[in-house]
Amino acid sequence: MRADEDCGVAVDPICGQPVLESDAQELEYKRRRYFFCSGRCRARFERQAERIHVNELAKLGTLFTDRRASWGVA
């Protein structure tokens, strides 16, 4: 890779590992792009995509509220 290339870094939503967007496996789900460190993480996301997407949106929503949220397994 050249030094002048724009190289974004993303976080794998399954394992939390930072990945280079240019080298990562990519998947678009509900108009959002996700990047994965491996095919295994991508496959796991594809099996549980809706649950992961909803949890991600819910956590993002708590950033804009004054109430404290507690996260647990339902």
Backbone bond lengths (Angstrom), bond angles and torsions (degrees), N, CA, C in turn:
res aa  C-N    CA-C-N  psi(-1)  N-CA   C-N-CA  omega(-1)  CA-C   N-CA-C  phi
1 M - - - 1.449 - - 1.526 108.37 -
2 R 1.298 116.76 140.92 1.455 121.59 178.24 1.514 110.14 -80.24
3 A 1.317 115.59 151.91 1.464 120.96 -178.30 1.522 112.10 -67.17
4 D 1.334 117.65 -26.03 1.462 119.58 -176.62 1.527 113.26 -88.15
5 E 1.334 117.66 -2.30 1.462 120.10 177.41 1.516 110.54 -71.98
6 D 1.335 115.81 143.23 1.457 120.41 175.97 1.527 107.65 -77.12
7 C 1.307 116.15 116.91 1.462 120.70 -173.64 1.525 109.23 -119.59
8 G 1.335 116.51 99.85 1.449 120.77 179.71 1.515 111.18 -81.79
9 V 1.301 115.05 151.74 1.456 121.62 176.96 1.521 107.48 -117.15
10 A 1.331 115.55 132.81 1.459 121.53 178.19 1.518 108.07 -124.17
11 V 1.315 115.62 167.81 1.466 121.40 177.92 1.519 108.28 -111.16
12 D 1.313 115.97 127.74 1.462 121.61 176.76 1.532 107.82 -63.08
13 P 1.356 118.57 122.08 1.469 120.24 -176.51 1.524 113.82 -69.72
14 I 1.310 118.62 -13.09 1.454 121.49 -179.39 1.525 111.33 -90.20
15 C 1.330 116.93 -54.74 1.463 119.81 -174.08 1.523 113.49 -103.71
16 G 1.347 117.62 -10.82 1.458 120.57 177.90 1.519 114.51 81.03
17 Q 1.314 117.59 6.01 1.458 121.74 -178.60 1.529 110.29 -78.13
18 P 1.343 117.88 134.84 1.467 119.39 174.65 1.528 109.89 -70.47
19 V 1.336 115.70 137.59 1.468 121.19 179.86 1.519 109.72 -133.93
20 L 1.328 115.63 147.63 1.457 120.30 173.64 1.519 107.99 -76.07
21 E 1.327 116.74 128.81 1.458 120.00 -178.00 1.522 111.82 -60.35
22 S 1.323 117.05 -33.40 1.465 120.40 -178.43 1.526 112.45 -69.92
23 D 1.332 118.39 -25.25 1.460 122.43 -177.86 1.526 113.55 -103.80
24 A 1.316 117.34 -11.25 1.463 121.46 -171.81 1.524 111.86 -84.96
25 Q 1.334 114.63 158.12 1.454 120.52 169.26 1.522 106.93 -76.60
26 E 1.306 116.34 141.66 1.462 121.25 -171.54 1.526 110.73 -124.66
27 L 1.329 115.52 147.76 1.454 121.49 177.41 1.524 107.73 -146.96
28 E 1.329 116.88 135.40 1.454 120.16 174.70 1.524 107.79 -102.67
29 Y 1.335 114.96 129.41 1.456 121.00 -179.75 1.518 108.07 -137.49
30 K 1.316 116.69 121.59 1.462 123.36 -179.12 1.530 111.77 49.74
31 R 1.324 114.90 52.98 1.466 124.23 176.24 1.528 113.82 62.23
32 R 1.333 117.20 23.68 1.461 121.47 175.92 1.524 108.97 -130.60
33 R 1.320 116.54 137.67 1.456 121.01 -179.39 1.523 110.11 -93.81
34 Y 1.327 115.95 133.11 1.455 123.43 177.05 1.526 108.01 -117.50
35 F 1.308 116.39 145.60 1.456 122.28 -179.57 1.528 108.96 -121.97
36 F 1.349 115.33 141.47 1.457 121.44 -173.94 1.514 111.51 -129.11
37 C 1.334 115.90 148.14 1.458 121.37 179.67 1.520 111.87 -76.94
38 S 1.332 117.00 -23.51 1.470 119.94 -176.55 1.527 110.21 -153.52
39 G 1.318 114.58 166.44 1.455 120.34 175.31 1.519 112.07 -65.18
40 R 1.326 116.04 -29.11 1.469 120.58 179.27 1.532 110.89 -65.37
41 C 1.339 116.55 -45.25 1.471 119.54 177.92 1.521 111.04 -65.74
42 R 1.342 116.80 -38.93 1.465 119.80 178.61 1.524 110.82 -63.10
43 A 1.326 117.28 -43.67 1.471 121.19 179.69 1.529 110.82 -63.05
44 R 1.313 116.61 -40.15 1.472 120.16 178.82 1.531 109.96 -64.54
45 F 1.328 117.08 -41.18 1.463 120.83 177.34 1.524 110.30 -61.95
46 E 1.326 117.11 -44.38 1.469 120.42 -178.44 1.527 111.42 -61.31
47 R 1.325 117.70 -33.42 1.474 120.76 178.24 1.525 111.63 -72.49
48 Q 1.340 117.60 -29.81 1.469 121.30 -173.92 1.525 112.11 -123.22
49 A 1.318 117.89 25.94 1.460 122.33 -171.13 1.524 113.41 -56.58
50 E 1.297 118.56 -46.80 1.471 119.96 -175.67 1.523 110.92 -64.51
51 R 1.311 117.37 -43.41 1.469 120.52 -179.78 1.528 110.76 -63.84
52 I 1.311 117.48 -44.39 1.464 121.36 -179.70 1.523 110.61 -65.14
53 H 1.332 116.64 -42.35 1.467 121.67 -179.80 1.529 110.70 -62.50
54 V 1.318 117.82 -45.72 1.470 121.57 -178.81 1.524 110.39 -65.62
55 N 1.329 118.42 -42.92 1.463 120.82 178.25 1.521 111.36 -62.27
56 E 1.324 116.69 -40.17 1.457 121.29 179.28 1.533 110.55 -62.73
57 L 1.323 117.00 -44.53 1.466 120.54 179.13 1.522 111.19 -65.74
58 A 1.317 117.32 -39.04 1.462 120.86 179.57 1.527 110.73 -64.38
59 K 1.321 117.45 -43.58 1.466 120.55 178.51 1.518 111.04 -64.37
60 L 1.323 117.10 -39.20 1.453 120.92 177.80 1.524 110.59 -62.79
61 G 1.320 117.19 -38.75 1.459 121.54 179.30 1.515 112.60 -63.30
62 T 1.318 118.66 -30.87 1.458 120.88 -179.61 1.526 112.23 -70.16
63 L 1.318 117.23 -17.02 1.465 120.02 176.98 1.523 111.29 -68.66
64 F 1.330 116.96 -23.19 1.457 121.34 -174.56 1.521 113.29 -107.39
65 T 1.310 117.21 16.70 1.456 120.54 179.12 1.526 109.71 -123.56
66 D 1.300 115.52 155.48 1.458 120.53 178.69 1.527 111.87 -83.87
67 R 1.321 116.59 -17.54 1.463 120.30 -178.08 1.517 110.39 -78.67
68 R 1.291 115.38 147.79 1.447 121.07 177.20 1.519 109.79 -87.87
69 A 1.313 116.44 132.02 1.456 120.78 -179.78 1.512 110.10 -101.41
70 S 1.323 115.33 145.44 1.465 118.45 173.81 1.524 107.23 -116.52
71 W 1.310 114.91 135.99 1.454 120.76 -176.41 1.513 108.70 -109.20
72 G 1.311 115.37 133.41 1.450 120.40 178.14 1.509 109.81 -154.97
73 V 1.286 115.19 177.47 1.455 120.44 178.89 1.521 108.48 -89.61
74 A 1.312 116.42 127.78 1.457 121.02 -179.06 1.504 110.80 -94.70
